[in-house]
Amino acid sequence: MSIIEIKPIGVVKTKHSDQEVSNSWPEGVEGVLEIFQEYSEGLRGLEGFSHLIVLAWLHKVSGDQRNVLKVKFRRFARMGIRLEELPEVGVFASDSPHRPNPIAISIVKLRKIEGNRVYVSRLDLYDGTPILDLRAYTPFYSLSDFRIPKWYRDLLKKTRK
């Protein structure tokens, strides 16, 4: 197996603590995606899009947490479902940060761009998180014909009660 080398293109800046960011879901917090100067030309044409897709490296995930393959979908616990009611699922069926390659996919709202600084809201990444890539959110990413499994639908129903 070959090793893949990825170089960050920037870093997340926010005044909010890790705990505030964690507790802010689904609204998120405001922050700045500071793109390293050598990549700043890559921001050309991004102004005018409402949202961005951010790929980031979850740098606070420990080595042990990278070995996790089964999780409980804890996001539902924040929505009022007791932990013991949550099914254990494979990590790839979840949005858990604890995974073999702790890569985050986040959709943020673009506020403005000033030089190499991209101001966003709906941010769910910690201060100092390395940014791997940015993409404009376009209609090609919008899906209307997706499916979710029964166990997930059941959890959604419980949160609506």
N, C-alpha and C positions, 0 to 999 in steps of 0.2 A: 504494500500500500504506500502510495506517495504522500508526502507531507505538503499541505497547501499553506502558502504564506500569504497573509492578507495584511495590508498596510492601511491603518485608519486614514480617513480623509479629513477628520475633524474631531471635535469633542463637544459634548453637551455642557452647557452652562445654565444653571438655575440657582436661584437664591433659596429654594425650598430644600428642606432636609429630606433624607431618604424616606423617613416615616411619613412626612407630608405627601411626598410623591406617591408612595404606596397606598395611602389612604384616599388619594384624590380620584381614584377610578370610579366611574367612567369619565368624569369631566377633565381630569388631568390638570396640569399646572402650566404656567407660562415659563418660557425659557428661550435660550438662544442656541442655535446650532452654529458653532464657530468652526468654519471651514478653513483648513490650513491654506495659507496664501498660495501655495503651489497648485492648489485645486480650484481656486476662486473663479477662474474663467469658466469652469463647469457649471456655474450658477446662471450663466447667461440664458435668458429666455424663461427662467423659472417664475419671475414676477408675473402675476396675473392668474396663476393657478391657485385654487382655494386650499388644496391639501397636498401634503407630501407623504411619501412612504419613506420611512427611515429604517435602514438596517444598521444595527448596532451590536457591539460586543458587550455582553453583560459581565463586566470585569470583576464584579463582586461575588460571582458564583465560584465556590471553592472546588477544589479537586474532587472531594467526596461527593459534592452535589452534582458533579458532572457524570457520576456513575449511576445516578438515579434513572430507573427505567419505568417505574410504576409510581403514580401519584394520585392524590385526590384533587379534584378540580376546585381548589381553595377559593377561587373567585366567587363561587356560589356561597361560600361561608360568609363572605362580606355582604351577601344579599339576604342573609337571614336563615340560611339552611344550616342545620347542625352538622358538624364534621362527620359524625357517625352515619349520617344519612347519605353522604357522598360516596359514590362508587369509586373503587380503585380502577384506574385506567392506565394504559400505556402512556408514557410521556408524550409520544407523538400525537396523541388524541387530545392534548391539552395545550394551554399557553404557559405552562410552568417555566420559570427561568432555569430550573434545575434540569439540565439535559446535557447530553454528550458534547454538543457544540452550542454554547449559550449565546446564540444569535437571536436578537430581538427584531421583530418586525412591528413597527409602530406607524400609525397614521396620525399625523399632526395637522393642525390648521395653520396655514401660512399667514402671518400678519404683515410682514414687510421684510425687505432685504436691504441692508446697508453694507456695501462693500462685501466682505467675506462673512458677515454676520446675518444669519437667517433667524428672524424673530418668529416664534411659533407659540401656539396655545394647544391644549389637549395633549400636552407632553406627559409621558409616563416613564421617562428614563431619568436615572439619577445624575446629579452633577458629576462631571468627570467621565461619563460613559463615552468610550470611543465610538465614533461614527464610521461605519464601513462603507456606506453608500447612501445616496439620496435618489429618489425618483419622483417625478411629478405624478400625482394621482390623476389618471385620465379615465374616460368612460370604459376603456378596455379592461380596467380592474373591477368595474362594477358588475356584480353578478346578481341575477334575479332567479336563476334556476338551481340554486344550491340546495343540498339536503343536509340534515343533521340526524344523528341516530336517536332512537327512542329514549335512551337513558338521558340524553341531553335535553330533549323536548320535555321530559318529565321534570327535570330540574328547573327548566324555565317556567313551567306551570306552577311549581311550588313558590317561585319568587314572586309571582303575580298575585298570590293569595294574600 
